[in-house]
Amino acid sequence: MPDLSQMLHAMTGKEIFDRYQLIALAKGLGSQEFHYGNILYQALRIEGEERLFEMLELAENTGKRIALSYSASPDDNQYEPDTAVLI
């Protein structure tokens, strides 16, 4: 039987990311979970592992989600989001 410290273990950002990816695959194409899994994958490419995993831990602790956004200068990249934010 696990002790209390193991039961209270907060998930790491990597564990949270992996959980969302597994749920996305299980729910399949067209599901909200699949869409969110894709957002997280894009955010990983934009922000990198360390930053995204920190954001996921914060999102998990505050009940928020990750979203993609555009920087303040839309002239640089008009067609694709270039930053991840908490909403």
Sine and cosine of phi, psi and omega as CSV:
sin_phi,cos_phi,sin_psi,cos_psi,sin_omega,cos_omega
0.00,0.00,0.74,-0.67,-0.01,-1.00
-0.93,0.38,0.54,-0.84,0.05,-1.00
-0.99,0.16,0.12,-0.99,-0.09,-1.00
-0.86,0.50,-0.62,0.78,-0.02,-1.00
-0.90,0.44,-0.56,0.83,0.05,-1.00
-0.95,0.30,-0.58,0.81,-0.01,-1.00
-0.94,0.35,-0.50,0.87,-0.03,-1.00
-1.00,-0.05,0.09,1.00,-0.02,-1.00
-0.85,0.52,0.86,-0.51,0.09,-1.00
-0.98,0.20,0.62,-0.79,0.01,-1.00
-0.94,0.35,0.61,-0.79,0.10,-1.00
-0.97,0.23,0.28,-0.96,0.05,-1.00
-0.85,0.53,-0.63,0.78,0.04,-1.00
-0.89,0.45,-0.68,0.73,0.02,-1.00
-0.90,0.43,-0.63,0.78,0.02,-1.00
-0.91,0.42,-0.72,0.69,0.02,-1.00
-0.85,0.53,-0.76,0.65,0.00,-1.00
-0.87,0.49,-0.64,0.76,0.02,-1.00
-0.87,0.49,-0.73,0.68,0.01,-1.00
-0.90,0.43,-0.59,0.81,0.02,-1.00
-0.92,0.40,-0.65,0.76,0.04,-1.00
-0.91,0.42,-0.66,0.75,0.03,-1.00
-0.90,0.44,-0.67,0.75,0.01,-1.00
-0.86,0.51,-0.70,0.72,0.02,-1.00
-0.91,0.41,-0.64,0.77,-0.02,-1.00
-0.93,0.38,-0.64,0.77,-0.03,-1.00
-0.98,0.21,-0.51,0.86,0.14,-0.99
1.00,0.03,0.19,-0.98,-0.02,-1.00
-0.79,0.61,0.72,-0.70,0.04,-1.00
1.00,-0.06,-0.26,0.97,-0.01,-1.00
-0.99,0.15,0.37,-0.93,0.07,-1.00
-0.88,0.48,-0.60,0.80,0.01,-1.00
-0.90,0.43,-0.64,0.77,0.03,-1.00
-0.91,0.42,-0.68,0.73,0.03,-1.00
-0.87,0.49,-0.72,0.70,0.00,-1.00
-0.91,0.41,-0.62,0.78,0.07,-1.00
-0.85,0.52,-0.64,0.77,0.05,-1.00
-0.92,0.39,-0.64,0.77,0.06,-1.00
-0.86,0.51,-0.71,0.71,0.00,-1.00
-0.90,0.43,-0.62,0.79,0.03,-1.00
-0.91,0.42,-0.68,0.73,0.05,-1.00
-0.90,0.43,-0.65,0.76,0.02,-1.00
-0.88,0.47,-0.59,0.81,0.05,-1.00
-0.88,0.48,-0.69,0.73,0.01,-1.00
-0.91,0.41,-0.61,0.80,-0.04,-1.00
-0.97,0.23,-0.75,0.66,-0.16,-0.99
-1.00,-0.09,-0.40,0.92,-0.10,-0.99
1.00,0.02,0.31,-0.95,-0.09,-1.00
-0.86,0.51,-0.80,0.59,-0.13,-0.99
-0.84,0.54,-0.77,0.64,-0.03,-1.00
-0.91,0.42,-0.72,0.70,-0.02,-1.00
-0.90,0.44,-0.68,0.73,-0.03,-1.00
-0.90,0.43,-0.60,0.80,0.09,-1.00
-0.89,0.45,-0.69,0.72,0.01,-1.00
-0.89,0.45,-0.65,0.76,0.01,-1.00
-0.90,0.44,-0.64,0.76,0.05,-1.00
-0.89,0.45,-0.69,0.72,0.03,-1.00
-0.90,0.43,-0.69,0.72,0.02,-1.00
-0.87,0.50,-0.69,0.72,-0.01,-1.00
-0.89,0.46,-0.62,0.78,-0.04,-1.00
-0.98,0.19,-0.31,0.95,-0.06,-1.00
-0.90,-0.43,0.02,1.00,0.02,-1.00
0.96,0.27,0.39,0.92,0.01,-1.00
-0.98,-0.22,0.04,-1.00,0.03,-1.00
-0.74,-0.67,0.28,-0.96,0.05,-1.00
-1.00,0.01,0.66,-0.75,0.09,-1.00
-0.72,-0.69,0.33,-0.94,0.06,-1.00
-0.99,-0.15,0.56,-0.83,-0.06,-1.00
-0.58,-0.81,0.09,-1.00,0.04,-1.00
-0.95,-0.30,0.55,-0.84,0.03,-1.00
-0.93,0.37,0.11,-0.99,-0.02,-1.00
-0.91,0.41,-0.32,0.95,-0.03,-1.00
-0.93,-0.36,1.00,0.05,-0.06,-1.00
-0.91,0.41,-0.28,0.96,0.01,-1.00
-0.90,0.43,-0.49,0.87,-0.03,-1.00
-0.92,0.40,-0.62,0.78,-0.11,-0.99
-0.46,-0.89,0.99,0.11,-0.15,-0.99
-0.96,0.27,-0.41,0.91,-0.21,-0.98
-0.95,-0.30,-0.28,0.96,-0.02,-1.00
-0.77,-0.63,0.64,-0.77,0.08,-1.00
-0.86,0.51,0.51,-0.86,-0.03,-1.00
-0.74,-0.67,0.27,0.96,0.07,-1.00
-0.44,-0.90,0.43,-0.90,0.07,-1.00
-0.93,-0.35,0.63,-0.77,-0.03,-1.00
-0.70,-0.72,0.32,-0.95,0.10,-0.99
-1.00,-0.05,0.70,-0.72,0.09,-1.00
-0.79,-0.61,0.00,0.00,0.00,0.00
